[in-house]
Amino acid sequence: MVKLLRSLVSGPLEPHVEGFAEELLRQGYSRASAEQHVCFIAHLDRWMQAAGVSLGDLSGQVLEVYLVERRAAGYREYRSVKALRPLLDYLVRLGVVPVPPEVPLGPMEELLSRYRVWLLRERGLTAGTARGYVDCVRPFLVSRLRGDVLELASLTAADVTGFVLTACSGRAVGSAKLIVCALRYDVLEGHVALDVQCLDRIYLNGYVPNLQVGGQVVSFMTRHLGDRIPSPAILEKIGTVFRRSVNSFAEANHIPLIRFAKDDRKIDVMRRYMRAQERVGRSGVVAIGVAQEYQNVFASTQRQGTNGIPCFGFHKADRRVTCFYFYLWDADFGPAFIKICAYFPYPIKVWINGHEWAKRQATHAGIAFTELSNGFAACEDPRSLQEICDRLGPGNIEVFFQRWLAVLPLPLTDHDADAGYWWELSMRQVEISGTLVFDAPRHARGFFEALVADNLDIGRPDSVELIFTGHAPHSRAGRPVKVGTVC
């Protein structure tokens, strides 16, 4: 039996409250839950009395007015149309209210509904966690209601910051962060012209798996090459042949061979060659850079054997050796380079850019876009563009890598490859870029305010760096601009 305080239900709902409570118990509601529903009905009953609303007047619009006032009064439960559904279904079955049309969502509820779906589908949150986010952001949206209009078009960074400071007063860091995370969706809602995620700069290692320890080096020279003594002279001979083949390749194909100075920024030196090849529109090696760099290669030690024959050992060490940078312009990937060390075991570095690959795929698909130097500023079909970006994976990169290995001069031969001595790729550095293009600068500022506040608990940094605003005057290239201290 549900405890009923009849003095609390004395208006239009009084004749039906006891039967409604019994119906809830019949449907399997717990006694405590049924009593909570009765308390909710008591509040609705008092509101109907004060507003002069009869049972026949319970339309969707009237109910939305009631729910807005309930939320504004600070109630934390039973604040949505869904909470009214059990009562409405019961009254409809009794015939005391007409069958209601589908209750339309107000602008705030519609936004919160989209937000909840986004949390569940895109972020993979549980229903309870998503409900917590929705409850955090609801008071902010209530403050932005102007009658029946949800005013977000004029939202500024100051509005967000002011609400966060007020709402987070006295809260723990985790609770405050939850509010900031929830607000970020409202900052973005309706103001993002383009939202796309793509692999950006991709820097890969190329290595020969079975040439990584000294014993494998000895086996390479004795079992594979057939030499009786595994001497470093054999490796020096391979390196010399490779260096000569690079010079011959450059001369035969009229490719500039450029020696980098110590302080040269390599991409700046090569940029004009890249642009010239891009205008041609055909894949090719645009230039070869030569540099002396420290690389982790095999060094040798020598000792005299008991039979008088020298014995050599091999170990990894950092040595300053010659490296060749093959700067490429690829029809699929655009600008790229492959760096090959001229000393055993001939480590390779590969650099490509995912945005450049996506631009060319979008062009092939006939998707119009406005490009940035390293990304997209606008696109007529953002969904298709995102699908293109999602397609870039190991298979595309492996095809690129092996295609160019078939073109470039290499220290390893087909005979070595047939014996299993060939390069494989591993990740060295992979950057994933998320591009948000806003329809007005003030919305970008609001987003940045929320983003900074969202990350204050990662160690309370001394400063925040804007890495997307260019370089400060007289600063070194590549150094981001530092802005105000965060306490």
N, C-alpha and C positions, 0 to 999 in steps of 0.2 A: 504494500500500500504506500502511495506517495503522500508525503506530508504536504498539505495545502494550507497556505495562509490566505484565507478567503478575503480578509480585509485588504490584501494587496491586489486582488482581482475583483473589482466591483463595477466594471464598465461593460462594454459590448461583448467582451470575451468570457464574462463570468459563467454563462450557461454551459460553456463548452470546455472549460479548463479541466474539470475532473475526468471527463471522457477522453480528452486528449492525453492526460497523464496515463490512464489505463491502456490506451492504444500504444503508447511508447513502450510500456512494460511488455505488452503482448508481442511487440516486434523484436524484443530482446534487449532493449536498453536497460542498463543497470538502474537501480533506484536512485543513486546519486546523480547520474546523468539526466534522468527524467526530472528530478527536482530542479536541476540547473535550467532545463528547458522551461519549467513552470515559472521560474524567476524571470527568465527572458520574456515570457508571455505577459507577466505582470507589468513589466516595463512598457511593452507595446500597448497593453490595455490602458495604462495611465496616459500615454501619449495620445491615444485615440480619443480618450475623454477630453483631454485639454484642447485638442485640435478639432473636436466635433466631427470625428470621422466614424462612420458606421461600418458594419461588416461589408455592406454592398459597395463601399467606396474604396476597398483595398485593391487599387489598381497598381500596376508596376511603377508608375510615376509617384504615387503616394508613398509606396514602400521605400523608394529610393530617397525621398525626402526624410523619411523616418530614420533610415540607416545613416544618412549624412549627419543628422543631429545626434544620433547615438555615438557615432565615432568622434564627433566634435566634443562631446561631453566627457570623453576620456575612457569610455568602456573598451576593454581589451579583448572581449570575447563576444561572439554572436554579432558580428558587424557586417555581414554580407548577405546577399539574397539567398545563398545556399543555406544559411542558418534558419531562414524563414520557411524553407521548403517543407519540412515535416508538418508544420501547422497548416500551411496553405493546402497541402494534399488532404489533410484530415477534414478541413472545413469544406473543401470542394466535394468530398464524398458525402458529407452531410447535406449538401445542397444549400448551405447558408451563404455562400459566396459564389459568384459566377466562375466558370472555368477561366482562369486567367490566361491571356496570351503570354507568349514567351517574354519574360521580364527583360526589357532592354537594359544593357549595362550603361551606366553613366560614363562620362569621359575618364574619370579617375579609376573606376572599376575596370574599364576596358584596358587602360594602360597597365594596371596591376595584373590583369589576366594575362596580357602578353608577356609581362615580366616573369610571371610564374612559369609559363610555358617555356620561356627562354632558359630559366634556371634548370628546369627538369630535363629539357632536350639537349641544350647546348653545353651546359656545365655538368650535367649528370648528377645533380643533387637529389637527395631523398625528398619526399613530400614534406616531411617535418622541417627539414632545413630550409627548403624553399619558402615554407610558410613563415619562418622566422625572418627571412629577408623581406618578404612582403610586409610583415607587421612593422619592420624597422622603417620602411620608406613611406608607409601610409601617412604618418603625421606630417611629413614634409609636403606631400601632395595635398593634404587638407588645407595647409597654409597657402597653397597656390590656387585654391578654388576661388573663382570670382563668380558667384551665382552658380550657373550651370556650366561655366567655362573653366577648363583647366588651363591656367596661364603658365606656359613653359617657354613661349617664344622669347620673352624678355628676361629669361633666367640669366643671372650673372654669377661670376665667381664669388662676389661679396654675399649673394643670397645663400649660396651653398656653405661658405665658410661660417656665416652667421648662424645658420641652423645647426651646423656641426658643433660649434662652440657651445651653443645652448643645450643641445640634446645630449652631448657627451660629458657635460659637467658632472663630476662625481662618478663616472662610469669607469670600469676597468678597461685596460687597453684593448683586450679582445672584443669587448662589447662595443667600444667606440669604433673599432675597425669594421665591425659588422655593419654599422650605420653608414660609414663612408663607402664601403663596397656596394651597398644597396643603392646609395644615391648616384653612383656612377652611371647606372643605367638611365636614370632620369636626365642626367646631364647630356647623355648621348642621344636620347630618344628624339627622333624626328630631325636631328641636326647633323647627321653624318651622311655626307654625299657619297662617300666611298669607304668601305671597310673591307680590306683584303689582307690575308696573311700569306707570306711566301718565303721560301728559302732565299736568303740574300747571298752574302759572300760565303763560298764553300772552299775550304782549304784542306787538301787531302795529302796523306802520305802514300807514296808508292814504295813497296818493299818486296824483296824476294824472300818468301817464308823459310826456305831451306838454305839460306845463306846468312844466318844470324849468330852463329857461334863458331869458335875456332875450328872444331872438328868438322863442321860442314864445309869450311873453306878448304881444308885439306882434302876432303872427299871430292870436292869440285875439281881440284887440280889433278888428283891421282886417278880416281875412278872414272870421272867424266872426261877430262881432257887427256888422260893417259900419260901424264908426266910422272916420272919415278920420284922426283924430289919436289915437294910442294914449296916452291921458292917464291918470294915476293917479286922476283924478276918477271915471273909469268904474269902476275897481276899488272905490273908496270907496262908490260908489252901490250896487254889488252887496253889499258888506259891510253897509251900512245896512239894505238890504232883508232880509238874512238875520237880523240882530239883531232886527228888528221881528217877523219871522215866528216866531222862537223865543218871544218874549214872548206873541204871539197864540196859539201852540200850547199854551203852559203855561196860559194863562187859559182857553182853550176846553175843555181836558181836565182842569182843576182839578188841575194838577200843581204841587207846591211848587217855587218858584224860589229857590234858596239861594245867597247870595254867600259864598264861602269867605273866611275871614280868613287872614292871612299864615301863622300857625302852626297852622292847622287840619289835623288828619289826616283826609283826606276820607272814608275808609271809615268812620271812627268817626261822623262827622256823618251819613252816609247809612244806617248800619246799621239804625236803627229803621224807616226807610221800606222797606228791603229786606225786613225781617221781616214787616211788615204786608202787603206784596204777596205774599209766599210763603204766608201764611195764606189769602189769597184763592185762590191756586193757578192764577192766570191770567196770561199774558204781559202785560207793560205797562211803560210808563215810570214809574218810581216817584218820581223827582225829577230836577230839572235844577240842576246846580251851575255857578256862574259864577266864573271866576278870571282874574286877570291874570298871564300867564306869558310867559317868553321863548320865542319860536318862530322857526324859520328861514323867513322869508317874503321876499317881494320888496319891496325899497326902490327908490326912483326918483331919478334925477338929471335936471336940466333945463339946457338950453343954448339960446341963441337962434340960430335958423337964419339963413342969409344972406338969406332972403326975409322975415325978420321973424317967421316963425311959430316958436313954441317947439318944440323937439325933446326927447323924453324917452327916457332909457335905464333899463333895469331890471336889478337884480342882487340876489342872495341876501344877506340880512343877518339877524342876530338882533335882534328887536324885541320889546318888551313889549306884548302885544296881548290881546284878550279871547278866552277859550276857554270853550266850553260842554261840560260833562260831563253826558251823558245816561245816568243810572243806570237799568239795566234789570233786570227779572226775567223770564227766558225759560223757557218750559215745558221746553225741551230742555237749555239750558245753565245754568239757575239764575241766580245773580247775575252781572252783567256791566256794563261801561260802554263807551260810545263817546264819545270826546272830539273835538270839531270846532273847529278854529281859525277865528276869524271874519275872518281876513285872507288875501289871495291868496298862494299857491295853495290855501289851505284844507286844510292837512295834517290827517290824522285819526290818532287812536290808538285801538286796540281792545284791551280786556282781557277775557279769559274764563278759565275754570278747567276743565281736563280732568277732574279728579276729580268736579266737580259734574255734568258731562255724563254721566260713567260711572254715577254714582249714579242718575240719572233713567232711564238706559237699563236698568240692572239692575232697577229697580222695575217698569218696563214689561214686562220679561221674566219677572217673578215670582221673581227671585232674592233670597232673604232675606240681609241683611247688617246689620252693626253699623257705623254711620258714625262717623268722627271729624270734627272741624270742617273738616279739609282732607284727607280720605282715608278709609281703611277700617280698622276694628279687627278684623273677623271677617267671614266669608262662608261660606255653606253649600255653595257651588259655586265654588271658586277658579278652576278651569279656565275655566268660562264667563265669569266676571268678567274674567279676563285677555283672553279673546277680545273682549269688549266694549271694553276699554281699547285693544286693538290696532286697533279699527275707526275710532277718531277720527283724521281726516285732513283735508287741505285742502278736500275737497268739503263736509264737514259745516260747516266754519268759513265757507266762502264762502257757503253757503246762509244761515247765520245773519246774516252781514254784509249781504248784499243784501236780506234780508227786512226788516231794521231800517232800511236806507236808504230803503226804500219807505214807512216810517212817519214818520220824523223829518223836521223841516224842514231843508233843505239850501241852501247857497249856489249850487250848480249845479242846472240845470233839466233837464227831459227833452229840451229842444232842444239843450242842451250835450252830453247823453249820446248823442243821435243823431249828433252830429258827432265822437264819439270822446273827448270830455272827461269822463272818469269815473274813479273811484278804483279802484286795484288794491291788493292787500295784499302786504306783505313782512314777514319776521320781524324783530322788534326784540329780543325776549328770550323764549326758550322754555325752561321748566324741565321736566326729566324726573325723576319721583320713583319711587324703588324702595322699597316698603314691606315690611319684614320684621317679622312679629309672632311673638315667641318664646313658648314654653309656660311659661317660668320666667325671672325676672329674671337669674339667674346666667348663663344662656346668652347673653343680650344683652350682659352684661359681657364674657364670653369672646369674643364676636364683635368687640366694640369693641377689645379688646386686640389681636386679630389684625389688625384694620383699621388701627390706628395703626402697628403694626410694619410692615405691608405698605407704608406710604407714607413711611417714614423716608428714602428715597433721592430724594425730590422736592425736595431743597434743605435738608433738616434744619431744619424750621420752628422758630421760637422758642417757639411755643405751638400747642396744638390746641384748636379751638373746637367745643363741643357745641351745634349749632344746633337740637337737638330737645328741649332740656330746659327751655324757658321762659326767663324773664328773671330776672336777679339783682335783689335789692332795690335800689331807687333808681336802676336803670340806665335809660338811654333806651330807649324802645320800639323793638323791631326789632334791638337789638344782642345778639348771642349771648354766652353765658357763656364766658369764657376759663378754661381749666384748665391744669394743670402744664406746666412747660417740658420739652421733649423735646431732649435733648442729642445 
